[in-house]
Amino acid sequence: MGNLTEKELTALEDLLSLEELNVKKYNMLIQHTQDQQLKSNLQNIANVHQQHFNKLFNNLR
């Protein structure tokens, strides 16, 4: 990937922070629920946010 502008880098960092926060939130919710179906759904959502984070992070390399 080419060089990022300061504005693009800031936006990417903001998105990384949001995705990281989403992963943490969903993992916390998983720990506090007993319903297995809900846990499974929350885990799927957390996984999607983790994938988003990973893709964004790879753009920094």
Residue pairs with C-beta under 8 A, 6 or more apart in sequence:
1 59
1 61
4 12
4 59
12 56
12 59
12 60
15 52
15 56
16 53
16 56
16 57
19 49
19 50
19 52
19 53
19 56
20 53
22 46
22 49
23 46
23 49
23 50
23 53
26 42
26 43
26 45
26 46
26 49
27 46
29 42
30 39
30 42
30 43
30 46
33 39
33 42
